């Protein structure tokens, strides 16, 4: 079948943007001699390119921008994200009110009852709080399973019973325990729902009606009594020590410059007052054992040493004073490592040189009130809380997330006190592999944090430690807030576990830990928090300048119970919080969509996961989310890229070479193009090229003679004037 004769097609007119000097150029008479495709103006992303971002938090806190390779969080107040691709519901904490507390507690120590009474050997915790004109020492029970009753008409006694109609005991659950009421004791031989029965009360008779009573120190966290020392404390002071004076091992407490050292001589059962013995002439701010000697700091900001086996209550037993730098800078903490003494002061960290002088070897922490208070020795170096950051003598650098250069601590979507930034470090406690810490940002927020050393299995990230937030409580920047891990806390009648105690405003809060000092994780006995949130840094999918359509977030929920829920939400481009779909309340795969065509586009967003529990908060397995991913679609700015197939001769007989030369002169210049249908646009031409014969043959219909020569030129559409 013969082909139709070839012919020159329509024309494209090329002119200046102002429409001056128009020149027509004929198009080859073949199909699709004018065509376009939509291309990205942002070459890093293609239109509608799918993006999947795994959301995990195991890289730790302190990252303002989210990188899946680092997997860091920005802010948090409870959910635990230390496992890769797993987010655990926050663990619950329990608060204890300290009677008459006006300042936060500073120091703690644990010991045992030693009066030979019914509760002899039971563990107790002492909490030391410096007030404006007194030092309070609170005594807390660490004993599991006790009970108590306040003075009330519901309490009646006989010579062999105690009745409290407010109770609802299980029959015979108290057999073998000792009940104390009005200074009389009785061993329980049996009980009903409200009556304790025994052989007799100590001393005969009965305690009388309406009195308070207690069994086994009242149960875990029960406030047994408060000892108040009427003294104006000299801040900082009150770090206690356990010391053997050559005869007995007792706890000693320095009360600062305005009173003398106190010895806790007898720790009594029940709520009765302990026996404290005061020195007649020896004072101290802090006390610390160094090797086999006892060191104290004094009112001149000097230190002195007591020999092994000597009595700290006698001033004459103490050696001469040693200076440590500028005496106007307070000694805030005493430290010991490998039998050597170290001193934290408000202007640095001091160690002894070969001439016996204390030298400031870490002036980089700068000078500020309370710098160094709460210092601990951990993994080969001292961790020093300071106004400027959390310094570690092992690395010679700050190691807290507030010093992370990736932590901007500034977001239009979030409050300033949400960040580990702009505040200061307080109490520290170490337990094995883990370090626990209190951080107070601006405002009245206190973060309970924990960290471990980074190792080769971890994601790349800043610093030697990986930090996570455990809980958000109350605090202030005006006072030192203490922390402590009790080793003798009774988790049950048969098990002892470490228990973290931290300040919460002017009171205390506690939670049990795993045996190794990590957050509790054992299935079946977990206590859950009422709520908490965790947030990523800004997620941009790897394309920070490209608009994205937010599609959905998916993953799996496990170990959920009635009353448990997770809510996914985002903060788009610095905006306010917006929920993504409904709450997650059951186990299994979930998929939560944005509302399409409404609130579903952003260049970047902060992703938030919130937890709420209204029931089933004790004895739980640990509800969690797994393999959470955000699905996005890239929406780069686009334009049309036109392709023109020009003929190589026209009515004036221009040669292909001349036409190509003219077209090449347009390369890189913004021109106005008029199409055969008279539509116009402004654009910039790329380099034209001659098509090969095989390309021309593919473009030409079978019933048409192919052109001998065709010049192809691409033009990117642009706006301009």
Secondary structure by P-SEA (a helix, b strand, c coil): ccccbbbbcbbbbbbcccccbbbbbbccccccccbbbbbbccccccccbbbbbbbbcccccccccccccccccccccbbbcccccbbbcbbbbbbbbccccccccccbbbbbbccccccccbbbbbbbbbcccbbbbbbbbcccccccccccccccccccbbbbccccccccccccbbbbcccbbbbbccccccbbbcccccccccccccccccccccccccccccccccccccccccbbbbbbcccbbbbbbbccccccbbbbccccccccbbbbbbbccccccbbbbcccbbbbbccccbbbbbcccccccccccccbbbbccccccccccccccccbbbbbcccbbbbbccccccccccccccccccccccccccccccccccccccccccccccccccccccccccccccccccccccccccbbbbcccbbbbcccccccbbbbbbbbbbccccccccccbbbbbcbbbbbcccbbbbbbbbccccccccbbbbbbbbbcccbbbbbbbcccccccccccbbbbcccccccccccccccccbbbbbcbbbbbbcccccccbbbbbbbcccccccccccccccccbbbbbccccccccccbbbbbbbbbbcccccccccccccbbbbbbbbbcbbbbbbbbbccccccccccaaaaaaaaaaaccbbbbbbccccbbbbbbbcbbbbbcaaaaaaacccccccccbbbbbbbbbbbcc
